[in-house]
Structure formats: structure tokens, C-alpha cells
Amino acid sequence: MTLAPVASRTMWQLTNSIRHYPWGSHTVIPELIGEATPAAQPHAELWMGAHPDAPSVLADGRGLDAAITAEPARLLGEAVRLRFGDRLPFLMKVLAADRPLSLQAHPSTTQAEVGFAAEEAAGVPHDDPTRSFKDPFHKPEILLATTPVEALCGFRPVEESLHCLAKLQLPELKPTIASLARGGLQVAIPQLLALSTRRRQSLVTAVAEKAATFVAAHDPEFINTYRWAASLAETYPGDIGVVISLLCNHLKLAPGEAVFLPAGNLHAYLCGAGIEVMASSDNVLRGGLTAKHVDLAALVEVLDFTDGRVPVIHPVLGPGGLRYPVPVEDFDLTRCELGEYPGSLRTSGPQVLLCTEGTAVLTTDDGDLVLRRGESAFVPAGAPLDAQGPAVLYRATTGLRAV
């Protein structure tokens, strides 16, 4: 069936999907979009983009994915089509977590292609909850904090992890300490993941109880790591992710700070809210702290066992506002603080714009579009675009340079 062209407009306001996961906030997203608070259901994520699982909807009732399929050259631009095909390569979200997300990692492009092909050949249905690779794409991502955010992110330096484990003085941890000291994370993590249910429960219980004693004693060394380990064990008793959390960097982001998560980075957002932009993929390999499917073999295959600090990203001044640089071409994120005079927001690629404060007036050759708090818009590649406020916009586009 041939899809009809989209209406001859330069930009469109979007109607977006909300994901109601148990870990979500009852207030952050409802307040942003003007709904009553607290909401009855937790609002975990607000999706803006053309991901086939939950595409944004245009005023004519069609999904943004269908509009792009109808007119890929005009909406995406030639550079995006050459690099990524006829699809929007990024997805923008508002993420709001009152409880921890699962401990997880995402594959590289090569790993995603191989894993997806294998599950396709095996005939695993796309909606099967045990399926690990939903598409052949990687999923790097950036989270820009809009409230204080805490997260587990990558493996802390091994020497520091050894000290963190040894401080607990638990006989149950001796095998883990020995394997970490002799073979590094590549040996210690698979050994933890391979423990029997009985040994996992015993180890997690011992770690949580001992960690809680240090927290109660107000011992400052590793206090946040131990506090979260004890808390996670209450929510996920017997989950080996509790022990693995001791080996991860504990990251705190202030509003305006961001973190980039490349392929293979083991992470879990613990609490807080922010703007998340990622490559448009749904490949998530979980290792714990969840009731969802856990594919330990696939997770170990994609994990990056490099240890060390994870850098916090601070913005640099770029076209349109404060830009958060990332080392991928799939997406680019800018915070645009609009004044009373118009400024140009034109880019060579497609844009998704979200208004979080004030009222933004977007102007193109064929008229204006007004975005109020919680509203968003799609602007095709290369479209002339001026914007004025006062307002704050978050802009997602691609990281490709103009050609």
C-alpha cells in the first residue's frame, strides 16, 4: 500500500506515549504535561520520536514513523538517509524514576546485528518476553539530569572494589574477592551471575545485612554504595544485582549535568528525572534488579569490563544553546534557553523539540507553532526555524555534520 504524503506543513506538534512502569514517578511527568498530581499510575517515560513500539502521533492521526515512510527525503534529509536509512535514528524521552531501574547494558551495532539475526533465524516472536534482541541497532544514550539523579554506571576501579568488598569482612565474599583480585572483572562478574539460587540468596542476605550496619554507624566510606545495596536487597531479595552494585560507580548528577552510556556499560538509574536521548533501539540486556527476563549469557557477551570513573558531561556553548557532546552520530542534545527576541534553531537534520518551561513560538516559512510546557514538535531536516520565548526547549537531532 502506498502511503499518502503528509500535509504540506513545515513542522508538527506531537502527541506522545507514556510508559507506566512500576519504577516511575507519580508526579514529574504528570506535572510537566499538565495532568492532575499525584497520578494514579506511575508515569515512567514520555516517548518522543518514531520508534515503532510507540511512535509520536501527528495532528492527522498518523504516527511519525508513517509520515517518515511517506516522505523520507524531505523529513530526514539526504545525510541521515545515507547514514541510517529511512528511519529517525534517535528517540527522545523524559525519564522519571522514583525507584531503581534494572541493572542492564546495551549491545554494540555488531552485537545487535548478530543477536537479532540469530533470534530471527530461531523464529522467536518479536513480542516474546524472553527475546533479547528486538532490532539490529545499538543503543548508546545520554541522560541529562533535570532533578538530582543517582545511578550505578560502569565498573569502579578494581582496587576500590576490592576495598569495598573487603571492608564488609564477610566469609561469603571471599570467593568473589579472590576471583576479582586474580582474574579481574571478566572472571568475577560471570562467577557471580552463575551462582546457584541458594548461594545467591545467602550471599545477598549477608551483604545487605552487613552493609546496613555500616550505614547505621554512619561510616562515611562507601556509605552511599552500602545504603543502596541494603535498599536494593529489600526490593529484590536474593538478586545478585545487589552484590554487583558494590562493583559499580555510584554516580550523582546535579541538574544540568549529564552522563553518556556507550555499548556494554553496565548501569542502573536509581532515582531522579531527566531528558534522555538515545539511538532508536529497544535492545536491553538485563542482569538483575528486575522481574523481567534476564539473559545472563547474552549480557556477559556484551559487557564492557573496563574499570574506571565515568565522566560527567558538562555542556558547551553551541548553535542554539548549551550542547551536550557525545561520541556518536545517531543523536545530539542541546538545551535552548529562549529569550524575547527570535533566534535561529535551524539544523541540517530532523529535530524533536520539547518545551519544559514557559511558552515557545516556533516560526518557519509557512507560519508559527506555539509550544507550551510539556508540548513537543517535530521539525523536518533543514527547515528554516526561528524560536523565541521566554522558554526552555530541549532539542534532539542527529550528530551528523551538514553536507
ZALUMVEX-112947 format. One line per field, with one value per residue (C-alpha): residue in three letters; x, y, z. Coordinates in Angstrom, 2 decimals. Layout:
code (ALA | ...)
east (X | ...)
north (Y | ...)
up (Z | ...)
//
This chain:
code (MET | THR | LEU | ALA | PRO | VAL | ALA | SER | ARG | THR | MET | TRP | GLN | LEU | THR | ASN | SER | ILE | ARG | HIS | TYR | PRO | TRP | GLY | SER | HIS | THR | VAL | ILE | PRO | GLU | LEU | ILE | GLY | GLU | ALA | THR | PRO | ALA | ALA | GLN | PRO | HIS | ALA | GLU | LEU | TRP | MET | GLY | ALA | HIS | PRO | ASP | ALA | PRO | SER | VAL | LEU | ALA | ASP | GLY | ARG | GLY | LEU | ASP | ALA | ALA | ILE | THR | ALA | GLU | PRO | ALA | ARG | LEU | LEU | GLY | GLU | ALA | VAL | ARG | LEU | ARG | PHE | GLY | ASP | ARG | LEU | PRO | PHE | LEU | MET | LYS | VAL | LEU | ALA | ALA | ASP | ARG | PRO | LEU | SER | LEU | GLN | ALA | HIS | PRO | SER | THR | THR | GLN | ALA | GLU | VAL | GLY | PHE | ALA | ALA | GLU | GLU | ALA | ALA | GLY | VAL | PRO | HIS | ASP | ASP | PRO | THR | ARG | SER | PHE | LYS | ASP | PRO | PHE | HIS | LYS | PRO | GLU | ILE | LEU | LEU | ALA | THR | THR | PRO | VAL | GLU | ALA | LEU | CYS | GLY | PHE | ARG | PRO | VAL | GLU | GLU | SER | LEU | HIS | CYS | LEU | ALA | LYS | LEU | GLN | LEU | PRO | GLU | LEU | LYS | PRO | THR | ILE | ALA | SER | LEU | ALA | ARG | GLY | GLY | LEU | GLN | VAL | ALA | ILE | PRO | GLN | LEU | LEU | ALA | LEU | SER | THR | ARG | ARG | ARG | GLN | SER | LEU | VAL | THR | ALA | VAL | ALA | GLU | LYS | ALA | ALA | THR | PHE | VAL | ALA | ALA | HIS | ASP | PRO | GLU | PHE | ILE | ASN | THR | TYR | ARG | TRP | ALA | ALA | SER | LEU | ALA | GLU | THR | TYR | PRO | GLY | ASP | ILE | GLY | VAL | VAL | ILE | SER | LEU | LEU | CYS | ASN | HIS | LEU | LYS | LEU | ALA | PRO | GLY | GLU | ALA | VAL | PHE | LEU | PRO | ALA | GLY | ASN | LEU | HIS | ALA | TYR | LEU | CYS | GLY | ALA | GLY | ILE | GLU | VAL | MET | ALA | SER | SER | ASP | ASN | VAL | LEU | ARG | GLY | GLY | LEU | THR | ALA | LYS | HIS | VAL | ASP | LEU | ALA | ALA | LEU | VAL | GLU | VAL | LEU | ASP | PHE | THR | ASP | GLY | ARG | VAL | PRO | VAL | ILE | HIS | PRO | VAL | LEU | GLY | PRO | GLY | GLY | LEU | ARG | TYR | PRO | VAL | PRO | VAL | GLU | ASP | PHE | ASP | LEU | THR | ARG | CYS | GLU | LEU | GLY | GLU | TYR | PRO | GLY | SER | LEU | ARG | THR | SER | GLY | PRO | GLN | VAL | LEU | LEU | CYS | THR | GLU | GLY | THR | ALA | VAL | LEU | THR | THR | ASP | ASP | GLY | ASP | LEU | VAL | LEU | ARG | ARG | GLY | GLU | SER | ALA | PHE | VAL | PRO | ALA | GLY | ALA | PRO | LEU | ASP | ALA | GLN | GLY | PRO | ALA | VAL | LEU | TYR | ARG | ALA | THR | THR | GLY | LEU | ARG | ALA | VAL)
east (0.00 | 1.34 | 1.21 | -0.14 | 2.23 | 1.98 | 0.20 | 2.22 | 3.32 | 6.89 | 6.56 | 4.10 | 3.11 | 3.38 | 1.11 | 3.33 | 3.04 | 3.58 | 5.07 | 3.64 | 6.40 | 6.32 | 9.51 | 8.06 | 7.12 | 3.54 | 4.34 | 7.20 | 5.69 | 2.08 | 3.19 | 5.13 | 2.18 | -0.43 | -2.22 | -3.54 | -0.97 | -0.25 | -1.29 | -2.95 | -0.38 | 3.37 | 4.50 | 7.97 | 8.76 | 7.40 | 8.48 | 9.04 | 10.06 | 9.29 | 10.15 | 7.74 | 6.77 | 5.27 | 5.60 | 4.52 | 1.27 | 0.66 | -2.48 | -3.86 | -3.77 | -0.79 | 2.33 | 5.55 | 7.05 | 4.37 | 4.98 | 8.70 | 7.98 | 5.85 | 8.42 | 11.84 | 13.84 | 12.08 | 11.70 | 15.09 | 17.42 | 19.87 | 22.72 | 20.53 | 19.16 | 22.65 | 23.91 | 20.89 | 18.37 | 14.77 | 14.25 | 14.65 | 17.85 | 17.15 | 14.47 | 13.90 | 12.37 | 11.54 | 12.58 | 11.25 | 12.29 | 11.06 | 12.52 | 15.58 | 15.53 | 17.01 | 20.75 | 21.35 | 23.61 | 23.09 | 24.88 | 27.12 | 25.87 | 27.74 | 26.46 | 22.90 | 23.05 | 24.35 | 21.91 | 18.93 | 19.75 | 20.11 | 16.72 | 15.10 | 16.52 | 15.28 | 11.78 | 11.50 | 8.44 | 9.19 | 6.73 | 8.12 | 9.13 | 12.18 | 13.50 | 16.76 | 17.38 | 14.37 | 16.18 | 19.62 | 20.66 | 22.89 | 21.54 | 24.00 | 22.25 | 22.67 | 20.77 | 20.67 | 19.52 | 16.66 | 16.48 | 19.23 | 19.88 | 21.64 | 22.83 | 25.07 | 27.26 | 30.13 | 32.61 | 34.54 | 38.35 | 39.10 | 41.32 | 38.47 | 36.02 | 38.35 | 38.48 | 34.68 | 34.14 | 36.88 | 35.56 | 32.40 | 34.52 | 32.17 | 33.31 | 30.66 | 32.53 | 35.95 | 35.48 | 34.42 | 37.35 | 39.77 | 38.42 | 38.41 | 41.99 | 43.32 | 41.23 | 39.59 | 36.01 | 35.99 | 36.18 | 34.36 | 31.17 | 30.43 | 31.11 | 28.56 | 26.00 | 26.50 | 25.82 | 23.01 | 19.80 | 20.66 | 24.15 | 22.84 | 20.26 | 22.79 | 25.34 | 22.87 | 21.36 | 24.78 | 25.90 | 22.70 | 22.74 | 26.40 | 26.07 | 23.17 | 25.35 | 27.87 | 25.04 | 23.58 | 27.03 | 27.30 | 30.63 | 31.25 | 33.41 | 31.25 | 28.15 | 26.06 | 27.14 | 26.22 | 22.97 | 21.81 | 22.90 | 20.77 | 17.84 | 18.02 | 18.05 | 14.77 | 13.14 | 14.87 | 15.72 | 18.20 | 19.04 | 22.74 | 22.50 | 22.74 | 26.29 | 27.26 | 26.17 | 29.15 | 31.45 | 29.83 | 30.50 | 27.90 | 27.14 | 25.36 | 24.25 | 23.18 | 20.55 | 22.27 | 24.86 | 24.70 | 26.19 | 26.78 | 26.35 | 28.11 | 27.62 | 28.50 | 28.23 | 26.51 | 24.18 | 21.01 | 19.29 | 18.38 | 16.29 | 15.67 | 14.42 | 15.95 | 15.90 | 17.13 | 18.17 | 19.29 | 19.74 | 16.32 | 16.52 | 14.84 | 17.77 | 18.11 | 20.05 | 19.27 | 21.42 | 19.25 | 17.11 | 14.07 | 11.16 | 11.62 | 13.50 | 17.22 | 19.52 | 22.79 | 24.67 | 23.81 | 24.61 | 28.10 | 28.74 | 28.04 | 29.50 | 32.46 | 34.59 | 36.78 | 37.04 | 37.41 | 35.48 | 32.63 | 32.96 | 30.16 | 29.29 | 29.05 | 27.61 | 29.49 | 28.11 | 26.86 | 24.40 | 21.05 | 22.18 | 24.08 | 25.11 | 26.00 | 28.65 | 28.54 | 30.84 | 28.10 | 26.32 | 22.87 | 21.86 | 22.79 | 21.21 | 21.01 | 19.31 | 17.90 | 17.02 | 14.89 | 14.62 | 12.10 | 13.87 | 13.85 | 16.94 | 17.69 | 17.36 | 17.88 | 19.88 | 20.75 | 18.99 | 15.49 | 14.64 | 12.43 | 11.82 | 10.36 | 9.25 | 9.77 | 9.38 | 7.46 | 5.93 | 7.96 | 6.90 | 8.44 | 8.45 | 9.07 | 8.37 | 4.72 | 3.73 | 4.05 | 3.67 | 3.26 | 4.66 | 3.66 | 5.14 | 5.09 | 4.43 | 6.76 | 7.22 | 8.94 | 10.79 | 11.99 | 15.64 | 17.00 | 13.73 | 14.26 | 13.36 | 13.38 | 12.24 | 11.50 | 10.26 | 10.77 | 11.00 | 13.32 | 13.48 | 15.39 | 16.37 | 17.28 | 18.74 | 21.47 | 25.20 | 25.87 | 27.58 | 25.92 | 26.80)
north (0.00 | 3.45 | 5.96 | 9.41 | 12.35 | 14.20 | 17.54 | 20.40 | 21.84 | 22.56 | 21.29 | 19.38 | 19.25 | 15.74 | 13.66 | 11.29 | 7.97 | 7.48 | 4.29 | 3.29 | 1.14 | 0.34 | 2.32 | 5.56 | 8.79 | 9.77 | 13.49 | 14.50 | 13.72 | 14.50 | 17.94 | 18.53 | 17.71 | 19.41 | 16.37 | 16.02 | 15.01 | 12.69 | 10.40 | 7.08 | 5.21 | 5.76 | 7.74 | 6.39 | 7.59 | 10.05 | 8.99 | 11.47 | 10.12 | 7.49 | 4.27 | 1.60 | 0.47 | 3.87 | 6.48 | 10.03 | 10.93 | 13.89 | 16.01 | 13.97 | 10.81 | 9.13 | 8.08 | 9.97 | 6.71 | 6.52 | 10.15 | 9.47 | 6.37 | 8.54 | 11.30 | 10.21 | 12.56 | 15.70 | 14.78 | 13.15 | 14.79 | 13.04 | 12.78 | 10.94 | 8.59 | 7.72 | 7.04 | 5.47 | 4.55 | 5.71 | 5.94 | 8.54 | 7.36 | 8.81 | 8.67 | 11.37 | 10.64 | 12.23 | 9.67 | 9.92 | 7.29 | 7.03 | 3.51 | 1.85 | 0.56 | -2.81 | -3.43 | -3.51 | -3.00 | -2.42 | -4.11 | -2.59 | -2.47 | -5.66 | -7.49 | -6.31 | -7.43 | -10.89 | -11.36 | -10.12 | -12.39 | -15.41 | -14.85 | -14.19 | -17.47 | -19.27 | -17.91 | -16.13 | -13.84 | -10.12 | -9.79 | -12.81 | -11.55 | -13.83 | -12.25 | -10.33 | -8.58 | -6.63 | -4.97 | -4.87 | -1.50 | -0.31 | 1.83 | 4.36 | 7.01 | 10.24 | 11.26 | 14.97 | 15.47 | 17.90 | 16.91 | 15.31 | 11.84 | 8.86 | 5.93 | 2.93 | 3.47 | 1.28 | -0.60 | 1.35 | 0.88 | -2.72 | -1.72 | 0.36 | -2.53 | -4.88 | -2.45 | -2.03 | -5.80 | -6.48 | -3.79 | -5.87 | -8.73 | -11.46 | -15.06 | -15.35 | -12.72 | -14.39 | -16.27 | -13.04 | -11.10 | -13.84 | -14.03 | -10.23 | -9.96 | -12.73 | -12.52 | -9.12 | -8.26 | -10.63 | -13.52 | -12.11 | -10.95 | -14.23 | -16.17 | -14.08 | -14.45 | -18.23 | -18.78 | -21.14 | -19.70 | -20.89 | -19.36 | -16.13 | -15.74 | -16.47 | -14.04 | -11.23 | -11.53 | -11.41 | -8.41 | -6.45 | -7.05 | -6.11 | -3.07 | -1.86 | -1.94 | 0.45 | 2.77 | 2.69 | 3.50 | 6.49 | 5.22 | 7.66 | 5.37 | 3.78 | 4.85 | 5.54 | 2.24 | 0.34 | 2.25 | 1.39 | -2.25 | -2.61 | -0.81 | -2.85 | -6.08 | -5.09 | -4.61 | -7.53 | -10.12 | -12.69 | -10.73 | -10.92 | -7.39 | -6.26 | -7.63 | -6.43 | -2.91 | -2.86 | -3.09 | -0.19 | 3.52 | 5.35 | 8.47 | 11.61 | 14.13 | 17.65 | 19.30 | 20.35 | 17.57 | 14.53 | 11.09 | 9.19 | 5.41 | 3.59 | -0.01 | -2.54 | -0.11 | -1.83 | 0.67 | 1.26 | 4.58 | 4.60 | 7.74 | 11.12 | 12.63 | 13.86 | 14.20 | 11.03 | 10.78 | 7.52 | 5.67 | 4.40 | 0.82 | -1.42 | -3.76 | -4.11 | -6.96 | -7.20 | -8.64 | -8.15 | -5.83 | -6.66 | -9.06 | -9.00 | -11.53 | -11.84 | -13.31 | -13.74 | -15.35 | -12.51 | -9.92 | -11.32 | -11.29 | -7.57 | -6.28 | -3.93 | -4.99 | -1.87 | -0.33 | 3.34 | 6.52 | 7.53 | 11.18 | 13.63 | 15.66 | 19.41 | 21.47 | 23.60 | 26.61 | 25.57 | 26.70 | 27.27 | 26.88 | 24.58 | 21.43 | 18.12 | 16.50 | 12.72 | 10.46 | 9.08 | 10.40 | 9.00 | 11.90 | 15.28 | 17.11 | 20.86 | 22.88 | 26.03 | 28.92 | 31.26 | 34.98 | 37.53 | 38.02 | 35.31 | 33.16 | 30.54 | 26.84 | 25.61 | 22.40 | 20.16 | 17.16 | 16.44 | 17.82 | 16.92 | 19.86 | 19.64 | 22.71 | 22.36 | 25.97 | 28.99 | 29.30 | 28.92 | 30.33 | 28.41 | 30.20 | 28.74 | 29.96 | 28.90 | 30.14 | 29.66 | 26.83 | 27.57 | 25.08 | 25.33 | 23.45 | 19.71 | 20.06 | 18.92 | 19.22 | 17.58 | 19.77 | 18.25 | 18.32 | 21.70 | 23.58 | 27.31 | 27.72 | 30.67 | 30.46 | 32.91 | 32.71 | 33.19 | 29.41 | 26.44 | 23.86 | 20.61 | 19.77 | 16.33 | 15.99 | 13.94 | 14.45 | 14.44 | 17.47 | 19.33 | 18.03)
up (0.00 | -0.94 | 1.90 | 1.10 | 1.62 | 4.89 | 4.91 | 3.46 | 6.79 | 7.82 | 11.37 | 13.52 | 17.15 | 18.58 | 20.77 | 22.73 | 24.54 | 28.25 | 29.69 | 33.07 | 34.55 | 38.29 | 38.97 | 37.57 | 39.33 | 40.12 | 39.82 | 37.48 | 34.07 | 35.08 | 36.28 | 33.06 | 30.80 | 32.97 | 34.39 | 37.92 | 40.50 | 42.05 | 39.20 | 39.93 | 37.84 | 37.88 | 34.81 | 34.00 | 30.47 | 27.92 | 24.40 | 21.56 | 18.19 | 15.60 | 17.41 | 16.07 | 19.59 | 20.45 | 17.69 | 18.34 | 16.60 | 14.27 | 14.15 | 11.22 | 13.36 | 11.73 | 13.51 | 12.91 | 11.65 | 8.93 | 7.97 | 7.60 | 5.50 | 3.21 | 2.73 | 3.98 | 1.76 | 2.95 | 6.60 | 7.26 | 4.77 | 2.48 | 5.01 | 7.54 | 4.87 | 3.63 | 7.15 | 8.85 | 6.16 | 6.05 | 9.80 | 12.53 | 14.24 | 17.69 | 20.38 | 22.99 | 26.37 | 29.68 | 32.30 | 35.86 | 38.40 | 41.98 | 42.23 | 40.68 | 37.12 | 36.21 | 36.05 | 32.30 | 29.30 | 25.59 | 22.66 | 20.01 | 16.43 | 15.52 | 18.59 | 17.91 | 14.29 | 15.23 | 18.11 | 16.12 | 13.17 | 15.46 | 17.11 | 13.74 | 12.42 | 15.53 | 14.95 | 18.31 | 18.07 | 18.40 | 21.29 | 23.16 | 26.65 | 26.54 | 23.35 | 23.96 | 20.63 | 19.36 | 16.44 | 14.76 | 16.20 | 19.01 | 21.85 | 23.23 | 25.30 | 27.23 | 30.35 | 31.20 | 34.79 | 35.41 | 39.09 | 41.19 | 39.73 | 41.26 | 39.17 | 39.03 | 35.99 | 34.79 | 36.95 | 39.55 | 39.68 | 40.68 | 43.62 | 45.00 | 44.54 | 46.38 | 49.29 | 49.24 | 49.40 | 51.96 | 54.30 | 54.80 | 56.25 | 55.06 | 54.54 | 51.82 | 49.76 | 49.85 | 46.52 | 44.80 | 46.25 | 45.17 | 41.62 | 41.29 | 42.57 | 40.32 | 37.20 | 37.27 | 36.45 | 33.46 | 35.94 | 38.97 | 37.24 | 35.36 | 38.58 | 40.47 | 37.70 | 37.66 | 41.38 | 42.30 | 43.69 | 47.20 | 47.17 | 45.68 | 48.41 | 51.14 | 49.70 | 49.06 | 52.53 | 54.18 | 52.10 | 52.74 | 56.47 | 56.85 | 54.58 | 56.72 | 59.84 | 58.25 | 57.23 | 60.74 | 62.16 | 59.78 | 58.47 | 55.58 | 53.45 | 50.73 | 52.65 | 49.53 | 47.96 | 51.11 | 51.59 | 48.08 | 48.43 | 51.57 | 49.92 | 46.72 | 48.72 | 50.35 | 46.95 | 45.20 | 47.87 | 46.66 | 43.49 | 42.61 | 41.24 | 44.88 | 45.09 | 41.61 | 42.63 | 45.02 | 41.99 | 40.12 | 40.18 | 42.24 | 40.23 | 41.40 | 38.79 | 39.65 | 37.44 | 34.20 | 34.34 | 32.05 | 31.54 | 28.30 | 28.30 | 25.45 | 24.38 | 27.07 | 30.01 | 32.95 | 34.56 | 36.55 | 37.17 | 40.86 | 41.25 | 39.70 | 36.46 | 33.25 | 29.49 | 27.81 | 24.16 | 22.63 | 19.40 | 18.34 | 19.61 | 22.17 | 22.86 | 26.64 | 28.24 | 31.94 | 34.69 | 37.75 | 39.87 | 37.79 | 37.43 | 33.64 | 31.53 | 32.36 | 29.69 | 31.58 | 28.69 | 26.32 | 28.97 | 29.60 | 25.83 | 25.52 | 28.81 | 28.74 | 31.71 | 31.61 | 35.07 | 35.95 | 36.52 | 34.24 | 33.22 | 33.89 | 30.79 | 31.15 | 28.30 | 25.82 | 24.01 | 20.59 | 17.93 | 19.63 | 23.23 | 25.59 | 23.74 | 25.40 | 23.17 | 22.63 | 20.57 | 18.28 | 15.18 | 15.98 | 18.21 | 19.61 | 22.58 | 23.22 | 25.95 | 24.34 | 26.62 | 24.52 | 25.10 | 23.92 | 20.59 | 17.88 | 17.40 | 14.77 | 15.61 | 12.06 | 11.69 | 8.76 | 10.32 | 11.68 | 15.12 | 18.05 | 20.38 | 23.90 | 25.87 | 29.64 | 30.78 | 29.51 | 26.04 | 22.85 | 19.48 | 16.58 | 13.24 | 9.79 | 6.28 | 6.45 | 9.89 | 13.64 | 16.10 | 19.80 | 22.31 | 25.94 | 28.87 | 28.22 | 24.48 | 21.71 | 17.95 | 15.01 | 12.51 | 9.19 | 8.18 | 7.16 | 7.69 | 8.39 | 12.06 | 14.44 | 18.05 | 20.81 | 24.38 | 27.18 | 27.31 | 27.71 | 24.94 | 24.76 | 21.20 | 19.90 | 16.43 | 14.81 | 15.28 | 11.56 | 10.12 | 7.27 | 3.83)
//
